[in-house]
Amino acid sequence: MIKAINQWCFPGVFGIKECVEAAAEFGFEGFEPAFGEDGPVSLASSKADLEAIVRLAADSKIKLTSLASGLYWKYSPSSTDAAARKKACDIIRAQIETAAALGVDAILVVPGAVNEETPYDEAFKLALDSIAGAVGCAEKNGVVIGIENVWNKFLLSPLEMRDFVKSFGSRYVRAYFDAGNVLSTGYPEHWIKILGGLICKVHIKDYRTGVGTLNGFVDLLSGDVNFPRVMEALKAVGYDDAIIAEVSPAAHFPAEAARRTSHAMDAILGR
């Protein structure tokens, strides 16, 4: 499995160059950029911008593993606002095309959210429609749409996630599994067994169940995720792709969280 780190593990003052170079320095083999509204990996990216990042990764001997994005919290594929939903659909296709230009094989997509304005059944239908509209683009570009399990009050069980992903009937729609995100309501090893070969990428973070809120997310090996069972389950389903750390950056020492994360991942991966 590839030991990788997400761009969000580094502070905002770090440019993409600093992130990739730090990842290489701390012993990571892979790096997951984040797709935004502006910047070098974004809706505004030029071909030259993306080519420069590919060269940077190659020079640093770092594999670009996938392409994440936080834009779906602002523009939800299940929004009841037609304009916001169209924007989300446009973002999915742009993210796919950017991933293809970077040479990565999967993107992270938050499929929607349930809230006071969007009931569960309506969110389900709108999310299905939005993702379905991007399947052709994914297949054309050879990039998997990875549906992530997040704190969105939606797709709350591994059975529902499995059925949602399989409903598209395409190997270019799969599950982007986050081991830490399920701990408040379930067990990551159960999710892994049920999702099996549908998993395209894996995020890891740690969580203290006794906290019960977003404040419960902590550094790797500081929470309640049973990483030996997680790794055993991943091996059992034949997963051999990237294990990507997603932790918060240190407040006052910009690269320290990434350094600590590297050591923790060595333990988790048995290195």
PyMOL commands that set and color helices and strands:
alter all, ss='L'
color gray80, all
select helices_A, chain A and resi 7-9+16-25+47-59+71-73+82-102+120-132+135-141+158-166+188-198+214-216+227-236+256-269
alter helices_A, ss='H'
color red, helices_A
select strands_A, chain A and resi 2-6+30-32+34-35+63-64+68-69+106-109+144-148+173-178+199-204+206-207+217-218+242-245
alter strands_A, ss='S'
color yellow, strands_A
deselect
rebuild
show_as cartoon
